[in-house]
Amino acid sequence: MSGAAYIDKTGIDLSHAGVEERPGLWSNYLHPFHDVAMIGDSAATKPPCVNAWLLGKVVVCETRFGSSVRHRGKKHLSNDFDEFLLLDVRRKGVQHNDFGTESIKFEPGDVTVFDYTSTYRCRGTAVDFLNLFVPHSAVGYDPTRHPKIIRFPGDSVIGHVLSNTIFSVFSMLDCTLKSEASAISRGLIGLLRGILFDNPNTLSPSFAAARSRAIRDYIEHNLGARKLNADVISATFHVSRATVYRDFKDDGGLERYIVGRKLEAALDALSFGLKARGAVSRAAEQWGFASTGHFASEFRRRFGFFPSEIVAEATNTQDRQEFRAVVRDEREPDQLAYFMSRL
């Protein structure tokens, strides 16, 4: 098709970069969206790669990278020029996403939609997935009425329809003409709007559910307290110890839940804090573990790797941020903020 104008594409492939350079380059690339820490030598064995296509009002991404921890905080939200939903179709790898005290496990075959204006942290094995970035306004998403996270198992009817549609569109992206992009984008947006938001179920949470969330928030804000147990919680919320234990039955019990949240906090500190000698032993002491060895074994039991396997790469992100600021100033208003500032 001589002279055909195909849809815009951008991306990054680090397979040709030196092994020692990859973690830093990948962290620098993702910095506007996430802080990232690679686990062990995953950047060496699994060169990160992302490709992205502009399909009308939708951006389609194919992403592959090794085991890592990523954090999306308030500073990253301030970099965004628009409000997006992120639809994730997992092809390979398992990932745990924590949205505050709510944890969601992404597994191969699952289709997950979540509000990209939310802060969250995720950790996982080597992954391969497709993403759709869709503006809130395109599908009628309202964060005050609609759930933050919507998940469809791969073997469900809706999950099957969504994943098959997205895989079908993805397979033709490199030969999709710009003249076809708007029609395909409208079709995807119409499908998502119809499935997700035309008849939203917005039931108010029960009192018990609200209390359970309040207790979890209290635990989250007091993880460093010397005493954090059923007695303290029952006295604070004026409920019986039995009620407290019942609320955490599905989490493996109250003690296991608290230990888990302490480990999650320690993971954040080791992934994105300063890496000085003795960081692991200081983390063990800060979060109240009996010894560094006990901390390390509990850490590995929860995450599948030892705390010493977190690799932190210092990267200079100033040039990348300045580049994105210049691109924003020059963006074309009719091209989805110039293809998300060229990612």
N, C-alpha and C positions, 0 to 999 in steps of 0.2 A: 504494500500500500504506500506508494511513493509519495513523499511530502506530507504524510499524515501527521497530525498534531496529537500526540499521546498525552495523557494526564501527567502532571508533574510528579516527580519522584525524588526523594532525598534519602540519606541514611549514612551509616558508618559501619565499616568492616575492619576489625582489628587483627584479622588472621595474619596479615603481613607485618604487623608491628612486632618489635622485640618483646620477648616474654616479660622482661622487667618493666617495660613501658606500658603494658596493657592496663594494669589496675589504675594507674594515674590517668591515662587517656580516657578510660571508661568513666571514672569518677568525674572527670572534668566535663565530659559530654553530658552526663546525667545531672550535673549540679543544679541547673535551673529547675529540675523536676523533683530530684531526690538527693539526699546524702546516701552514699553507697560504700559498703565495706565488703570486699571479697573475702571468702573463707578459704583458708589454706592456699593451695596453688591453683584454684579453680580458673583464674584468668589465664593461666598458662595452658591448661588442658582443654579449656572451653573458650576459645577466643570470642569475645562478645561481638554481636552483630545486630543491627537494626535497619530495616528498610521501611519507608513510609511513602504513601501515595495520597495525593489530594483528590478526593472524589466529591466534588461539589461542596456541600457543607459538612461532609464527613471526612475524617482522616483515618486511613487504614494503616496499621503498623504490624509488621512481622518482627518479632524480637526473640533473640536467643542469647543466653549468657549462663555462666556457671553459678555455683552456690554462692549466695551473698545475703547480706542484710541491707535493706533499704529503708530510709525514713523520709516521709514527706511531712514537713512541718509548716508553720505559719509563714516562714520566710520564703518558702517555695510558692505558696499560694499568692504571695504578692507579686510574683513574676508573671502570673497568668494574665492574659488579655481578655479572656472570655471564661464563662462557666460551662464546664463539660461534664457529661456522663462518660464513664469509661466502661466499655463492654469487653470482657475478657473471655476468650475461647481458648482453653488450655489444650495443647497438643501433647506436651511432655512435661513431667516434673510436678512436684508438690510444693505448694507455697502456703504459709500461714500468714494471714493478714489480720492485724489488730487495729480496730477502729475504737480507740478509747479502751473500754473494758470488754468490748465485743470482739470475739475472735472467730474468723471464718477460714476454713481450710479449702483451698482451691486444688482440685485434683484433675487429672487428664479426663477430658470429655465434658467437664462442667462448663456452664455458661454463667458468668457472674456479671451483674451490672452494678456499679456503685458511683456515688457522687464524687467526682474528682476535685471538688472544692473542699473535701474533708481532709484532715490530717490523719495519717496512719503510718504504721510500720509493718514491713513484711520481711520474712525470712524464708529461704527455701533451697531446694536442691537445684541442679542445673535444669533450666526451663526452656521451653519453646512454645510460644503462644502468639495468637493474633489479638489485636486490640482494635476497637473502633472508638474514636473520640467524636462524640456527638454533642452539639450545643444544647444546653437545657431548653432554650427557647424553641429549638426545632421540634422537639418531641413533647413539649408542654410539661416538663418536669418542674415541680415546685418543691424545694427542700423543706418547706414548712408543712407540707401535706403528705408527701410521698416518702417511702422508706429510704434510708441511706444506702442500703444494700439489698439487692434482689438476686437470688441464686436459683438456677434451674439445673438439676442433675442431668448429665448427658443422656440418660436413658428415659427421661421424661419427654412427653410429646412436644412441649414448647422448647425444651433444650435441643431436641433433635431438629426441629424446624429452624431455629435460630442458627445453630452451628452449620447445618447443611447449606443454608442460604449464604452465610458468611464465607464458608469454604469455596462455594461456587463463584462468588464475586471475586474472592482473592485469586483464584486460579486464572482469571482473565485480566488482572490489573495491568500487566505489562503490555497488553494489546488493546486497552480501552482508550477510545478517542475522547478528547476534551468535549466534543460535541455530544457524547453519550453520557458524560459524567453526571449532569444535572438530573436526568431521568433515573439513573441507577440510584443516585443519592436520595431522590424523593421516594423511591420504592423502599429502600432500607429504612428511612425515617418513618414512613407510613406503617411498615411492619412493626417497628419498635413501639411507636405510639399506640397502635391498636392492641398489641400484646400487653404492654406494661401500664399504660396510663389512661386509656379511655374509660375504664371502670375501676378506678383505684379503690382498694379496700383500706380505709383509714380508721379502723376501730381504735378507740381510745384505750390506752394501756390500763390494765387492772391495778388496783391498789397494791396487790401483792407484787406485781411485776415492777411497779414504780419503787416500792420499798427495796426490792432486790437490787435494782440499779443504784439506788442511793447508798446501800451498804457497800456495793462494789466501788462506787466513787470514793466513799470514805476510806476504804482499804487502800485505794490507789494513792490518796493524798497522805497516807500515814505509813507507808511501807518502811520508812526508816525509824519508826517508833520502837522503843525497847520492848513494849508490851502491845501485841496486836493479836488478840485471841477471841474466843467465843464470849468470855466474860465481859471484856471491854465492849464488844459490839452489842451484846444483848443489853448492857446498861445504857449505852449511847442511844439505841433505837427503841428502848423500852419493849423488848420482845424477849421471849424465853430462849434459853440456849437450844432447846429442841427445834424451835423455829429457825434459828440461825443455821443449825446443822442441816435441816431439811432444805433450806434454800440453796445449799451448796452440794447436795447429794449428787447431782449430775456432773459436777466438776471434780469428782473424786474426793470430796470432803473439803471442809474449810481450810484445814492445815495445808493440804496439797494445793489448794487454790492460792493461798497466800504465798507459799514457797514459789509457785509458778510465776506470780506477779513480781516477786523479788528478782527472780532469774531474768524475767523480761526486762526489768529496769537495769539490771547488771549488763545484759546484752547490749542495751543502748549505750551505756557508759563506756563499755569496752570497744564498741564499734565506732563511735563517733566522738569520744572524748580524747583527751591527750594521752598518748601512749608512752608512758615513762616506765622505767624499771620498777617492778613491784606492783603494777596496776592490778593484776589478778588477785594478789593477796589483799590489797586495799579494798577491792570490790567485795571480796569474801567478808571482810570485817565490816564494811559499811552496811551490808544487807543482812548481817546477823547470822552468818554461817559459822559452825563450830570450828572449822579449820579450812585452809585453802584446799586440801585434798577432798574434804566433804563437798565444798562448793564446786570443785571441778567435776566430781562424779555426778552431782545433781544437774549441773549444767549440761554435761554430755547426755545424760539420761533424757533431758527435755529436748535438746536441740540436735543431738546426733553428732556433735563435734565438741572438742575441748575449748575452753576460753582462750588458750594460747594460739588457737588456729585462726583467730580473727586477724586479718591483715589490714592495717590502716595505711593508706597511701596519702601523703601530703600532696595536695594539688593546688596549683595557682589558678583560681577561677576568675580572676579579675578580667583577663583578656576576653574570656568567653562571655562574661556578663556585659562588658562594654560592647562586644560585637552584637549581642542580642539587642541592646538598647539602640544601636545605630540602625539595625535592621527594622526595629519597630518604627523608628521615625520615618523610614523610607518605604514602609509596607504599602501594598496596593489594597485599597479598601474593599475591593470586590473579590479578593482571593483568601478569604478566611484568615484575615490578619497576616497576609503574606505567608501562608502555609505554616501557621503556628510559629512565626519567626524562624522558619526553616528548621524547626525542631532544634 
